[in-house]
């Protein structure tokens, strides 16, 4: 296929939802699998919880953490009214696994939802 007829990449709004339940002071690393059909670009992070917690993300595609260590949720997870906008969007390759480590720091049970907001990008 010549360049003139090459299908362009498209952007499609998408949200990956993380639901996590933790007992008092519990830390668990879990993961979500990114679609094999499309790359994902994270532009915003929002969430809510019944208590405070810390979180850290790691991308299997690059095997790099998104931040140096666990961060308090108020520093990296915004709200629906005031989403946390990433200073630079995070590109996650199609088929990659995104690991998230969530540690309850409330001292009691905690129900957490984190939404990674962005768009899918068709591989070229």
Secondary structure, DSSP 8 states (H G I E B T S, - for coil): --GGG-----EEEEEEEEEEEE-TT-EEEEEEE--SSEEEEEEEEEEEESS-EEEEEEETTTTEESSSS-EEHHHH-B-SSS-EEEEEEEEE-TT-EEEEEEEE-SSS-EEEEEEEEEEEEE--
